[in-house]
Amino acid sequence: MMLSWLFSDPLAVGGDAPDFSLLDDGGRTVTLSALRGRYVVLVFYPGDDTPGCTQQLCQFRDGWTQAIAGDVEVFGINPQNARKHADFRRKFQFPFPLLVDQGQMVAEAYHAKGLIVKRTVYLIGRDGKILFARRGMPGPGEVLARAI
């Protein structure tokens, strides 16, 4: 189907999370497989400094103590450049990095690629298995409940 990208579901819970290496807003490389042994939240979001995306990432910022308590790494991901990410992160004081997915290669692997990134949240377990996958804006408590 020609529009299958538009109607795709997130990756299935229980499956392996695709590995990736991306640069963060500070120029550091983040590799998923290097984070084994920790829980990882990936928040795919359409754009920096837009109302819905700001609200969603601020929820994770405001729930940061819960993430720390559960030994959870949180990353925001979209294709915007590191400078835009750094400005956005600084403006809202996000305690977690924003990853640059130029060309939406990681978004494609996670079924979040589109004309704009499909807002999708994943929780990846310590073993690299997907524990939570949902489109939209699930709250941090709902996402992190599977890690704590």
Secondary structure, 3 states (H helix, E strand, C coil): CCCHHHHCCCCCCCCECCCCEEEECCCCEEEHHHHCCCEEEEEECCCCCCHHHHHHHHHHHHCHHHHHHCCEEEEEEECCCHHHHHHHHHHHCCCCCEEECHHHHHHHHCCCCCCCCCCEEEEECCCCEEEEEEECCCCHHHHHCCCC
